């Protein structure tokens, strides 16, 4: 909002409203975040192709209304995203370049309102419901709980799987976070399309694997590993991890799975892994966060997100140790990786 003469008192001092706005505006503005997401969803950076483009032509390329598009872009220009070198003509600047589809950050896909990243952020319109009830907002916003909603929307599930596999360095860091030297058969429980498994199999040619996830996701995982020449060393099991798991693995891996669930569901998943691992196997829990004091703001945000989406929670290392103990597991080792993953190597205690 712009400041007017009415925003100051007779002595020229800011009014109470203006003073409050200057403090709260940076943390209350919804206009700019949504405008950036719309620009990402419309692929405006891609459509400009490095040139200054008249708004009428850009509207034709993006199948939008020229007047509305111009208003959107002019707002973003005032916020430092895109430029207007001539009236009615817009171009990409350094911040807008981050929204290119081929930018290695993957920001365009993460902000696309039609994909999982955008839908994930839109779920926050139900935050008041979550705070009042303690229950996930996802169902109140989208009409179904988080996991059934994903299962019923294949395109959204594909977007979710892609986001979970994004960040090659991050996935590699998780794979390197465990000593696989004594493992002959690894079972990736809730392993998505197999990004983590691919890293493990590439680095350890003698290891065989089993990928466990819901049937549609496992089908995509089969294709993902086949494209990398790794499918012949992997079995594929399409099922829920709440059901008994395939036995016989040396290591049952839960890579960024446990935080998706509240304690009761997380305990059941861990117990299924412990039962399948038996007295001679291991259960390996890999999570993105485990030390709330390392990055308190990120930990707090993710903890809120997990509750809002699926009723899950971020946990400290101490929380994970207590949870695994309740599931019949003893933590033999716990350590952090270079990029902040927390890895817990667990031994089933037996009956």
Residue pairs with C-beta under 8 A, 6 or more apart in sequence:
1 21
1 25
3 14
3 18
6 15
7 14
7 15
7 17
7 18
8 14
8 15
8 18
9 15
14 22
31 75
32 75
32 76
32 79
33 121
35 72
35 75
35 76
35 79
36 76
36 81
36 99
36 111
37 111
37 112
37 113
37 118
37 121
38 72
38 113
39 45
39 72
39 73
39 76
39 81
39 82
39 96
39 99
40 99
40 107
40 108
40 111
40 112
40 113
40 118
41 111
41 112
41 113
41 114
41 118
42 62
42 64
43 62
43 101
43 108
44 58
44 62
44 73
44 82
44 96
44 99
45 92
45 96
45 97
45 99
45 100
45 101
45 108
46 100
46 101
46 108
47 53
47 58
47 61
47 62
48 58
48 90
48 91
48 92
50 92
51 91
52 85
52 86
52 89
52 90
52 91
53 61
53 89
53 90
53 91
54 88
54 89
55 66
55 69
55 70
55 73
55 88
55 89
55 90
56 66
56 88
58 64
58 66
58 69
58 73
58 90
59 65
59 66
59 69
62 69
70 88
73 82
73 84
73 90
74 84
76 82
76 96
77 83
77 84
77 90
80 93
80 95
81 93
81 95
81 96
82 90
82 91
82 92
82 93
82 95
82 96
83 90
83 91
83 92
83 93
83 96
84 90
84 91
85 91
92 100
97 103
98 105
98 107
99 107
99 108
99 111
100 108
101 108
101 109
106 166
106 167
109 115
109 117
109 159
109 162
109 163
109 166
110 117
110 118
110 163
111 117
111 118
112 118
112 159
113 119
113 122
115 156
115 159
115 163
116 156
116 159
116 160
116 162
116 163
117 159
117 163
119 142
119 156
120 305
120 309
122 141
123 137
123 138
123 141
123 142
123 308
123 309
124 137
124 308
125 137
125 141
126 137
126 138
126 140
126 141
126 308
127 137
127 308
129 135
129 137
129 140
130 136
130 137
130 307
130 308
134 307
135 311
136 145
136 146
136 307
136 308
136 309
136 310
136 311
137 308
137 309
138 144
138 145
138 146
138 149
138 308
138 309
138 310
139 145
139 146
139 149
142 149
143 149
144 152
145 310
146 309
146 310
147 310
149 156
150 156
150 157
150 160
151 157
151 214
151 216
154 216
157 216
157 217
158 220
161 192
161 193
161 217
161 220
162 193
164 192
164 193
164 195
164 256
165 171
165 192
165 193
165 195
165 224
169 339
170 339
171 195
171 196
171 199
172 199
173 337
173 338
173 339
173 341
174 196
174 199
174 255
174 256
174 286
174 337
174 341
175 196
175 199
175 200
175 203
176 199
176 203
176 337
177 286
177 335
177 337
177 341
177 343
178 251
178 253
178 284
178 286
178 343
178 345
180 186
180 200
180 203
180 204
180 207
180 251
182 250
183 204
183 207
183 250
183 251
183 282
184 206
184 207
184 208
184 250
185 207
185 208
185 209
185 210
185 248
185 249
185 250
185 251
186 197
186 200
186 207
186 208
186 209
186 210
186 249
186 250
186 251
186 252
186 253
187 209
187 210
187 212
187 245
187 246
187 249
187 251
187 252
187 253
187 276
188 194
188 196
188 197
188 209
188 210
188 211
188 212
188 253
188 255
189 212
189 241
189 245
189 252
189 253
189 254
189 257
189 269
189 272
189 273
190 212
190 213
190 241
190 254
190 255
190 257
190 269
191 197
191 211
191 212
191 213
191 221
191 253
191 255
192 213
192 217
192 221
193 217
193 220
193 221
193 224
194 211
194 221
194 224
194 225
194 230
194 234
195 224
196 253
196 255
196 286
197 209
197 211
197 221
197 225
197 230
197 234
198 224
198 225
198 228
198 230
200 207
200 209
201 207
201 209
201 225
201 230
201 233
201 234
202 228
202 230
207 233
208 233
208 234
208 235
209 233
209 234
209 235
210 234
210 235
210 236
210 237
210 246
210 249
211 218
211 221
211 222
211 225
211 234
211 235
211 236
211 237
212 218
212 237
212 239
212 241
212 245
212 246
213 221
213 238
213 241
214 238
214 239
214 240
215 238
215 239
216 238
217 238
218 236
218 237
218 238
219 236
219 238
221 236
222 231
222 236
225 231
225 234
235 246
237 246
241 257
241 269
241 272
242 265
242 268
242 269
242 272
243 272
244 272
244 275
244 276
245 252
245 272
245 273
245 275
245 276
246 276
247 276
247 278
248 276
249 276
249 277
249 281
250 280
250 281
250 282
251 277
251 281
251 282
251 283
251 284
252 273
252 276
252 277
252 281
252 282
252 283
252 284
253 284
253 286
254 269
254 270
254 273
254 283
254 284
254 285
254 286
255 286
256 286
256 287
256 288
257 269
258 266
258 269
258 270
258 285
258 287
258 315
258 320
258 323
259 287
259 288
259 289
259 302
259 306
259 312
259 313
259 314
259 315
260 306
260 310
260 312
261 269
261 310
261 311
261 312
262 311
262 312
262 313
263 313
263 323
265 311
266 312
266 323
267 323
267 326
267 327
270 283
270 285
270 323
270 324
270 327
270 328
270 329
271 327
271 328
273 283
274 283
274 327
274 328
274 329
274 346
274 348
274 349
275 348
277 283
277 348
278 348
279 348
279 350
281 348
282 332
282 345
282 346
282 347
283 324
283 329
283 346
283 347
283 348
284 343
284 344
284 345
284 346
285 320
285 324
285 343
285 344
285 346
286 341
286 342
286 343
286 344
287 315
287 320
287 341
287 342
287 344
288 302
288 340
288 341
288 342
289 295
289 298
289 299
289 302
289 314
289 315
289 340
289 342
290 315
290 316
290 317
290 320
290 334
290 336
290 342
291 299
291 316
291 317
291 336
291 342
292 299
292 300
292 314
292 316
294 340
295 340
299 314
302 314
303 313
303 314
306 312
306 313
306 314
307 313
315 323
317 334
317 342
317 344
320 331
320 334
320 342
320 344
321 331
321 334
321 344
324 330
324 331
324 344
324 346
325 331
328 348
328 349
328 350
329 346
329 347
329 348
329 349
330 346
330 347
330 348
330 349
331 344
331 345
331 346
332 345
332 346
332 347
333 343
333 344
333 345
334 342
334 343
334 344
334 345
335 342
335 343
336 342
336 343
337 343
